[in-house]
Amino acid sequence: MNYIKMSVEGNRLRITEDSVTTGGSINYDRCEFTFDKSWDGFTKTAVFSNNGAENYRVEIENNACIVPSPCIERSGILQIGVFGISDDDVIITTNSVAHHVIDGIEAVGEWVEEDGNLVINAIKELKKAEEEYKASLSRRVSEEIEKIKNAGGSSNDKVGCLPPDWYTPKEFTDTDALSVLSKYNAAYEKFLDFRLNVLMTDYPDYVTREELGKDASNENTLYAYSFTPAKYEKTILLATCFHGADKAALIAFSHFADCLCRDYENDETLLMLRERVKLIIIPAVSPYALSSGTAYNKNGINIAYNFPYKWDQCTRYKKGDAAADQVETQEVIAYLEKIKNDKLCAVVEMHTSNFTYAGRTIYYTRQHSNCATALADLVNNFNYNYDYVDYTDEAVLAPSNNAYMSDYAADTYGVDACQLIWTTNLYGGVSASYCITKYCEFIGNTIAVLARNSRFLPERKPQPFIKHISWRKSSDTDVFTVNSTSALEKMPISSYKLSLDFPCNIFLSGYVELNVAESCTVKINPVFYQKNSSEL
């Protein structure tokens, strides 16, 4: 058996031990749960959904249940949640978590145990069918490309390929800014003057900066730049330059910030962000690593793996002697604590890679799956110049579970979080205008996905309240007259709607008083239901 192990503490569901799930498996994948005392006496049910499709409910027996095979028929994001019902009709629900399902071989045909030759022949038939399908698919793809060309376009055209709200930035052309970061001993402060500080000067009511503290060298300063609308609904924190090689992310975000300040009136996505979302960027979590062109801070520690989320299980190189033992990590954690109630809804890490395996990668945190499906659409919709270089159109969407800032933020504050990985050498290198423009497109659309799908959930403490609902007859016109009949006479008396934006427990009690003119049989059917919300 393949087990996904999870813990449930109150309304909080977490994955404690993950496993590999392949599409097409049947009655093989199971979930095991540990529940705290608040779940004692509840009948527990797990809810499964693949890529946001139809929900499947499975009763949890002995703290375990099977994963429904329809939810893992194909690769994608398996969303898992739990709810419980007590004998007193108390309902408790959890958040949903995300589990990655990878492609599996399709098992078709009949299995004949007694005849080995039949089994071998069946496998041959499967291989033959697979080759025929690949050939057919190749022809269909070629035909579609030919149709696009004949219609006056090409396979590289964006029109008709991407969602209407897709963000497409203007071309990045600031080569002077590139030059200050392109060499060893990169001029960190000079770059900030070129690209971000100028925005503070030009838009003082919108762009501000604060110091978080010095890095381990005591020579460089960590900053946080805020892009704050007059009235905003949520806050998204971004951070980059954990390593010196992440400079492409800083350059690309600076281009996005410039567009957000100067060109927002002509772009639907930028206008939405400019009016409704506060963005905060920490341009260099490890300024020393950026300035020196290394992966480590002054103490030789990789800050990306120094955060106190499963640090003891992290096997990465130079993660530190203890979790959060580096001053840079401590300053970022302190800043997260400072802004946690400033409508914080999402956290994004931005990295750069030179490993040629995919054009773009998103690692989403397992703790919350609200945005997982939307992020999957993002990496699948991303449009590229397919002729540029091999692997350019390859995409990776995978779960993260390590000592990263994004995992720490998701686990500690209950926010959506992800990591962006951009492969610069597939687009001409960090100094190429094309590379920076495309990374800006990747960053901008990720921010838009989080802005549209994440929400700020403030910490709430249960507050007792009493709601009295009454219904009284006021005249003869209100009186129900029921003739003798075997049919059920529906008499809607009263209803009450309670809007909730956070997980909670609800207790209901009350009575119904009836006065009847003659003896009869009365059935009372109170109904209490929760309207599904994709945001909870």
N, C-alpha and C positions, 0 to 999 in steps of 0.2 A: 504494500500500500504506500501511497505518496501522501504525506501529511503537511498541511499548512497549520502551524500552531499559533494561536492567538490568545490574548488576555483581555478580559473585560472588567473594568473598574468603574462602577456607576454607569454613566452614559458614554464612557470612553473605550473604544475598541482599538487594539493595537496588534500588529503582526509581530510576534516574538521570534519565530523561526520559520523562514520561508523555504520553498522548495521549487523545483522546476516542474512546470505543468505543460504537457504537450497536447495540442489540439487533437481531438478524435478519441481520447481515452474514455472508457466507460467503466463505471463502478470501481475506479482505481484511486481517484483523488478524494481525500477526506479532509475535513477541518476538525481540529481539536481545540477546545476552549478551556480556559480557567476563569472562573467567575468569583468576584468578591462576595462578601456576605449580603450586599444589597440585593443580590439576585436570588437569595434563598426563597423558596416557595413559589417561584415563577415558572410557568411553562415557557420554555425558550425555543425560539424559531430563528433560523438563519435565512437571510434573503440574498439571492445571487442574481447578478445581471452581467451580461457581456457587452461591452461597448455601449452601455446605456439602453440596451434593448429590453425585451420583456423580462419581468421579475419572476423568479422561481423561489418558492418557500419550502424549506425542509425543516422538520421538527428536529431539535437537538436532543438526543438521548444519550445519557451517560457522558455528557459534555463533549459529544462528537456527532458529526453528521457527514453524509456523503455529499460531494459536489455534483449537482445535476449535470448529466452529460450534455444537454442542449446548450449549457452555458460555456462549454469548452469544446464545441464542435470545430471551432476555428480559432486562429490566433487573435489576440486582442487583449483588452484590459478587463479582467474579472473583478467586478465590484461586489464586496461582501459587507453585509450589515447584520445586526441582530436586534430582535425585539422580544420582549417577554410580557406575559399576561398572568396575573395572579388570580386566585379564587375570588378576591374582592374586586375584580375588574379594574385593577390598577395596571397601566401599561407603561413600560419603560423601553426606550429606544436608544440606539447608539449611532455614532457617525458611521460612514462607510469607509472601507480601506480598499486599496488597489493591489491586485496580484496579476503578474504578467503571464499570459498564456502564449507559448511559442508555437510555431508551425509543427504539426505532426504528420506522419504518413497516413494516407487514407486507407483504412482497412475495409475492403469490400469483398464480396463473394462468400461462399460457404467454406467452413473449415471441416475437413474430413480427417479425423484422427487415425482411422484404420489404414488409409491408403496414402503412403508417402508420395507416390507418383502424382496423385491428384493434387496434393498440396504444392508440389513443385510446378506442375502445370498451371495451377491457379496463380502462383507468383509470377510466372512468365506472362500470363495474360494481363496481370496488373501492370507489369513493366511495359508491355505493348500498348495498353490503353493509356498509360502515362505519356509515352512518346507521341502517340497520336494526338493527345490533348495538347501537348506542348506545340506540336506542329500547327494544329488548328488555331491555338491562341496566337502564335507568331503571325499567322496569316491575317487574323482579325486585327492585330495591332498595326500591321503594315497597311491594311486597308483603311483604317481610321486615320493614320498619318497622311496617306495619299489623299483622302477626302479633304483634310484640312488644307493641304497644299493646293488642291484644285479649287478650293474656295477662296484662294487669294491670300492665305496665311501660311504659317509653318508650324512645326511642332514646338517651336520656342515661344510662340505668341502667348501672351497672358489672357487675351480676350477670350472669354468663354471657358477658361480653364480654372479660374480662381473665384472664390466667393466675392460678391459685390463689395463687401466691406474690407477687402484685403488691403493692407497698407503697403504702398510702393514708394520708397523714398527717392528724392532726387539724387543725382550722382554726387559722390564725394570728390571734391577737387582740392582740398586744402593740403597741398604737398609740404608747405612750410611746417605745419603741425606734425606731419609724419616724420620729418627729418629729426626733430628733437627727441623722438623715442626710438629711432631706428638703429641706434648704435649702443655699444656697451657704455655704461654710466649714463643711462637715459636721463634727460633733464625733466624730472617729474614735475617740479614746481613750475618750470617754464611752460610745460605742456598745459598745465591747469590755467596759467595766465592766457595762453593762446585760445583755449577752447571752452573753458567753463567760467573762469572769472570774468571774461568779457560779457557773458550773459548776465552775470550779477550787475554789471555796470549798466547794461542796456535795458534790463528788466528788473529793477530793484524791488518791485512789489511782488514779483513772481519767483525769483531765484535768490536763495539765501544760502549761506554756508556756516557751519560750525565745526570747531575742532573737537576731535574725540580723544586726542592725546598723542604722545610720542610713540614711535615703534621701539623695538629692542635696542636699536643702535643709538637711540636718544638724539638722532640727527634729523629724522623725517617725521612728518606729522600726518596722522590719519584725519581725513575730513569727511563730512557728510554734506552733500549739496541737496537742497530741497526745492522742488518745483511745486509751489502751493497755490491752487486756485482759491479764489475768494470764498467759495462754498464747495467743499468736496465731500464725497460720499464714502471714500475708502482711500487707503494708503498702501502703496507697493514699495518695498525696499529692494534695491538692487545692489550688488557688490561684485567687484572684480579685482584683478591683479593680486590674487593670492600667490601667484608665481610671476616671474619676470616675463614668461612667454605669453601671458594673458593680455599683453598690450593691445592686441587687435580688438579685444572686447572694449577696452577703454576708448579707443579711437572711434569705434563704431557707435558706442553709446553717445559720445560727444557729438557725433553727426546727428543722431536721433534727437538729442536735446536741442541742438541748433534749429532743426526743422520744427520741433515742438514750439519753440519760442517765436520763430520768424514766419513760418508758413502754415500755421494751424488753421487759418480761416479758409483755406482752399482744400482741406483734407478732412473727410468725415471722421476718421479714427483719431487724428490729432486733435480735432475740435472736441471730441468726446473726452479725451484725456485732459485737455487743457481746462475744461470747465468742471469736470466731475471727479478727477483722480489726482491725489497727491503722489508724486514720485520722489523717492529719495535714492541717491546714488552714493555709495562709498567707492570712490574711484580707485583706491589702492588699499586693500586690507593689509598687504605687506609692502610698504613703499620701498624698503631696503631691497627686497627681491626684484622689484621693478627697476630700480635704479642700477642694481648690480647685474641684472640679467640672469639671475639664478632662480632656483625653485625654493630657496630657503631664506629665512630671516637672518639677522645678525648672529643668532645663537645656533644656526644650522638646523632649524626646525621647519618642517613643511606645515605652514599654518592651516592649509586646507584640511588636514587630518587631525587637528588639535582640539576640535570642539567636543564637548562632553555629551555626545550621543553615541552609545555603544563604542566608546573609545577603547575600552579594554578588549573588545573583540576585533578591533581594527588591526590589520596586519600590514598596513602601509609603512613605507620606509621613513624614518625620522619624524615620527608623529609626536615626539616630546616624551618627557619622563612621566608626565601625568596629564590628565585631561585639563585643558584650559590653563596650562602652566605658563603660557606665553602672554606677554602684555598686549599684543595685538588682538589675540582671541578674547582676552578679558575686556578690552575696550569695545569690541563689537557686541559682546554679550550685554555689557552695561547699556549700550545704545539701544539694543533690542528691548531691554527691560524698560527703557525710558519711553519708547514709542509704542509699546504694546497696546495701549489704550487710545492711541491716536488713529483709530479706525484701521489698524493694520490688518490686511487681509491676505497678503502674499509676499513671499520672499524669493528672489531669483539670484543664483550665482551665475556668472558668465566666465567661461574659460576658453582657452585656445589650445588646439592640438595640431601636431604635425604628423600624426599617424594616419596613413591613407587607408581608411576603411569605410568612411561614410562622409558625405558632404555636411551633414548636420546631425546632431544628437541631442536628445532631451532625456535627462534622468529625472523622473518624478518621484516624489517621496511616497512611501507606502501608506503613511498614516492617514492621508485624505485623498479621496478619489474624485472630488467634485469636478476638477478640471482635466482629468486624465483623458476622457474621450475627446474633449475639445483640443487637447494637445496632440492627440493622435491625428485628428483632422489637419492640424497645423503642419506636422511634418509630412503628411501625405499630399497636401495641397501645394506645398512649396514649389515654386516654379524655377527651373534652372535652364541655362544654356546647355543642353544635353551633349553638345559636341565639344564642350570645353576640355574635358579630361575624363578618363574613366573614374568611376565611383562617385562622380559629382552628384548624381541623382539618388544615391543610396542614403537611406535615413535609418536612424536607430531611435526607438522609443523604449526605454527600459526602466525598471524600478531601481531606486537607490536605497541603500540601507547601511550607511557608514558614518564616520565621525565628521560629517560635513556641516557647514553652517546651515544649509537648507534643511537637512534632516533634523538638526537640533531645533531650528525655529518651528518646523512643523510639529515636532513632538512636544515642545514646551508650550507653544502658544496656540496650537490648533489651527494654524494658517496653512493655506496651500503653498507649496514651494517646489522649485525645480532647479536643475542645473542645465545650462546651455553649453554645448561643446561645439566649436566651429573649427573645421579643418582648413587652415589657411593655405597650405601648399596646393590645394585643389583649385585655387582661384588666383594663382599668381603670386602668393606670398603676402605677408602682412603689409607691405608697402604698396600693394596694387590697389588702385582706386576701385576696381571691380570687386575685389575681396571685401573691402570696407563697406561698400554700398550694399552688398548682399548680406553681410553680417548685420548691418543696420536694419535691413528688412526682416531678418530673423528675430532680432531683438524687439523691434516694434510690434510685430504680430504676436509675439509671446506676451508682451505687456498687455496688448489688446485682449487676448484670450483670458488672461487673469483678471483684467478689469471687468470683463463682461460676465465671468463665471464665478469669481470668488466673492466672498462677503465678509465683512467685519462682524465677528460674534463676540461681543463683550462678555467678560466673566460675569455670570449671574448667580445670585444666591436665591434659593427658593423663597418665595414670599407667599404666606397664606392669604387667601382671599375668600370671601363668601359672595356668591351671586344668587340672589333670589329671583326665580322666574315664576310668574303667576299668570293665570288666565281666568277671567271671570266673565260670566254672562251679563250683558248690560240690558238686553231687551229680548222680546220674543223672537226677533229675527235672528238672534244668535243661538237659539236653542236647537240642539240636534234632535231630530225626531227619528227614531229607529224603529221600523216595523219588524215584526217577528220574521226572522229569516235565518237561514243557515249560513248565508254568505257573511264574510267579514266586512264590517262597516268601518272604514278608515276615518278616524277623527283626529286630524293634526291639531295639536293643542298649542305647542310652543316650541321654539328652537332658539339656540344661542350659539353664536360664533365667537371663538376665541382665537385671535391671531397670535402665533408664537414664532419667534425667530431664533430659538435655541432649544436644545433637547431638555425635556422636563418630564416630571411625573405628575399625573393628574388623578385626584381622588374625587369621585362623584357620590353624592348621597342626596336623598330627598323623598318626597311622597307625592301621590296623586289622590285627590279627594273627589269621589263621584257620588252624586245623589240621583237615584233612579226611582221611577214611579211604580215599577213592579219588578218582581224577581227576574233576574237574567244572569247570563254568564258573561263576564267581562275579562278580556285578555289585554294586558298592558305590555307593550313592546317598546321599551326605551332603546334608543339608538345612539351610540357614541362612536364616531369614526374620525379618522385622521386623513385629511386630504394630502395626497402625496406631493412633496415639493422636492425638486431636483437640487435645491440649494441646501437641504438639510441632510 
